[in-house]
Amino acid sequence: MNESTRYAHNALREEIQSLSDVVAPAKLIDLLLERAFQNRATDIHFDPLPSGLRIRLRVDGLLHDIINLPEAMKNQVISRLKLMANMNITEHRYAQDGRISVTILENNRDIRVGGGPTIYGERLVLRLMPDQKSFSKLSELGLSDDQLNTVQKALEFPYGMILSVGPVGSGKTTTLYGCLEQLNLPEKSLATIEDPVERKMMGINQIQAEPNIDFGFVEALKGLLRQDPNVIMIGEIRDSETAQIASRASLTGILALSTLHANDSSSVVGIFREFGIKPLFVADSIRCIIAQRLIRKICDHCQESFDPDEVMLAELGLSSASELDRPLVRGTGCDQCFGTGYLGRTGIFEVMMNTSEIRSAILHGKSPGEIREISKQGGMLTLEDCARQKVLNGETTLNEFHRVLATQM
């Protein structure tokens, strides 16, 4: 941890520490929530320790230690949070879920709470939901011009399936909301099935799945298909039955959008095969697959240019620094970026359109690797290509490239 990081962490830690000794848990939690939203945190972790409670914020995808509260405050803070989330404060043996609605910085914000037992006491993780008023247009997500044109072309089709794929926390739902924002026209009937509903959108019928009462994605989807939709968004395809219904619906005049956990675009074909979907249905239903990751952007407040060495140039596909269109940059760390040298995130994408060549490959049982090569030959930018270009454009660094795509290389 460099000096700037240590200073940024200490500023927040000292503020919370100074209040923890003099205010009730309720006031301390209010301050923590406010500071978490101010620092663009997506999650707050409350981890029990033998000697107290460890509190961390996840900012731009990475966790940062904030403070360790003493043992005497551990149960008070956990109980207060469970009470706010309408969870059973007398139950400590099982996992529980809850929700908090608060007014922070003059905005109503939702917080999803998940908790459960550990050997040192109860653990809680708060997911801070996005501001309902903030929407990201497709053009703001980080897609290249060619990728954006491909996605927009896919959205013009009246039926078929558009999938956003990647690991947890890669921005898949944000991409689908961007698609919905573009499709949200008065002459179309749009509906979503989500768990949870992350952002409320005017003009769209949003359905909250409730697995606890046997109203999961499958049950909600079956009912929704009888309500004359033009566009449906399924929060996630988790099983073969959901995949079967969604693929059949997309062949009957409905444009279906959904997310899926897959490593890259071509891996989706293998997953659908494992779900037992016939090759003809896979080939005919899938319109476009968007694989993605989130990558941290260099902080504008503390960036500096530097001279890359030969190894870095080789990783960027260059033989000398003279081939660079602009100097490479990196962040040194400052108060604005929590001392990390990065501020905010952008997406890197891999957009695979279902062309006649891809359709033929699916029907002939080609492997995901072979399908990926066909897509690349057709001009598809891979996740690595996209990340490399963002390094060259001065948006991110090679270190971040390696961190995010280590499993891809």
Secondary structure, DSSP 8 states (H G I E B T S, - for coil): --HHHHHHHHHHHHHHHHHHTTS-HHHHHHHHHHHHHHTTEEEEEEEEETTEEEEEEEETTEEEEEEEEEHHHHHHHHHHHHHHTT--TT--SS-EEEEEEEEETTEEEEEEEEEEEETTEEEEEEEE---TT----GGGTT--HHHHHHHHHHHTSSSEEEEEE-STTSSHHHHHHHHHHHH--TTS-EEEEESS--S--TTSEEEE-BGGGTB-HHHHHHHHTTS--SEEEES---SHHHHHHHHHHTTTT-EEEEEE--SSTTHHHHHHHHTT--HHHHHHHEEEEEEEEEEEEE-TTTEEEE---HHHHHHTT-SSGGG-SS-EEEE---GGGTTSSEEEEEEEEEEEE--HHHHHHHHTT--HHHHHHHHHHTT---HHHHHHHHHHTTSS-HHHHHHHHTTT-
